[in-house]
Amino acid sequence: MLSDIRNNAKSIFSQLGYPSTKDEMWKYTNVKKFNDYMSSDSQQLNYQPKDIPILDKSHNIIICNGQLINKDIKISGVSISNYEDILNLSVPAEKFLQISNFNNNGVLAHNTSSFIDAVHIVINENEIIDLPINIINISSNLENNIITFPRVYIHSKRNSKASIYIQNISDSSRCAINSVMEFYCEDLSNLNIFELSDLKNQQIINSISFSQCDNSKINFLSTVFGCEMYRSNIEIGIDGEGCDNNFGVLMLGNTNNHIDYHVNINHNRGNSFNNFNCKSLLKDTSIGIFNGKILVEKESAGTDSRLNNNNLLLSEKAEIQSNPQLEINCEDVKCAHGSTTGNLDKEALFYLRSRGISLNKAKAILIHGFISKLISSFNSDILSLDEKIKKWI
């Protein structure tokens, strides 16, 4: 079955390739060069980076150049496997390769047909995992003509609860990355997910797909600290009733960074709540794009969904393209969307300066105040996110 899926994906990619800027959803982000990158099957199983961000109070899983390094890690109540285990039938595939729909998507089709390894994580029924699972996704010592295909599948079974940390980092690499993560959330499951990307001089397309069953709960925050080109495709499939979600995105761009988030929130069943809030801070000549859409299907009465994008431009040359949308095909719903873009408040700056606060510190206070409400709704202390943001500011 898996070989059939991958062969089908290969055929679709050969037809579609990567999208061009003529595609409405990609008109601000050029990924034409992705068609020309070469795949790498480099083995990095003994890789030990000098500055790897291992977290003391967590279970650490390391992926290097798309391959699982520490396969033998043991977590009570959790099954961790790689692609070889699935092929050998030593673990069930579950819904692996079935959450992300590649039929009309060349990006997903390329990853599905070309990944060389995968991380397959199953959180068992009724298990509460006390320590976070920290996935460290490293690209190491690869040239700028190479592309890697990290693939992660996380299955949270009925009435389970866990925190997942995802750190995407670079170690002397200029390669491209086409990454896919799939989350399948069974009834009454609860996932807290924190993604942090710091990839410097790389180009990355990061696709994240969710499928939710009844009364599941997702708390998700994605933060990107600049990148030569970063495109995140987030697909949320609310397929059950009674779901309760809080999603956040924080974009921090400087120099000539290009950061693009494209989000689809699909309410396929009713009586669920979803809140999605994206904030961006853009310096220098950086460019940000946020394109988000709430889709409420016909049989989704009782839906309550919100989508907001707030942007702060910290230089005259920074740019933002913001496009939140609603498509409602059902009555008896509550939906809202909005977007704001502006600069630092001059009157507030003047007030702080009049109290003896330096210009740089006054700016830092206002910037931190702009994002504090978003960050405070997520418990990301272990990742020291607040300190990383202060350093960036």
C-alpha angles and dihedrals in degrees: 000000000000092000090052091051092049094046090050090050091050091053092049093049091051087056100041108027115179119329120261129221087261086075107092092224092052103036094115097042122061113206097162091121090063088076090064102047119109123231119241125216092182112152113228101169094132095046115138112176117208097227102031109158097235110174117220097212098048146065106259122212117184126207117184121189090341097312130110109241106183102041093158096066111130124212120175109241094013132095116210120188141158131225094270090059091053093048091049090051091236088130128028115255091225106184095333111152090009104089100062111064110217098171093106098017122088093188094058092039092055093052093044093052098040112036113118098199139011139200112230115191125180121184106205126237116282092003121140110198108207099193121055120252105235114202111196110197110192132183109199135190097334122145125237094260093062130089128197129199114212111189125191129177121188121186118189108195128211116310094355127138131199145148118232122197119193120192116186108193140163129226109193093316132136095178128126122250131207103188129182128190124182126194123192114188118192126202115309093000120145125206129182108194127185119183121189121182126190107163105149111191100014139106115227138176109195118190119192122182130186130194116187133195128199119317094355120149131211128188108185134174125177119189125181123191099202130292136188086252124353122177119178120190111194118187117185116191110190096192099160137054127254096032117157117198139174116187126181136181128190120189119193113183132174139160105014098329118154114206122178127178119188115186134185118187107192117192100195094162131032140244096051133125124219129174120187120182125177124186127181135195113194126186135179112355096333121141127215129191127188120181114171133168135188112205118190113191125214097262095049106098115159094037117151111189134163133187124186135171122190121181134191118197111204097186137035092245099049115106138201133190112197126183118163113176142187130208112180121182097169139063125230097049136125114219133160137171136179147164135203131182128183150128132259112297107257093203092052090049091050091050093052092045090051087059091059098263116142119245094248093048092046090053090048091052093052093044093050090048089054093059102029096092091053095047095043091061090064125061100223100144094125090061090049087227094159091055092047090052092048090052091050091050 
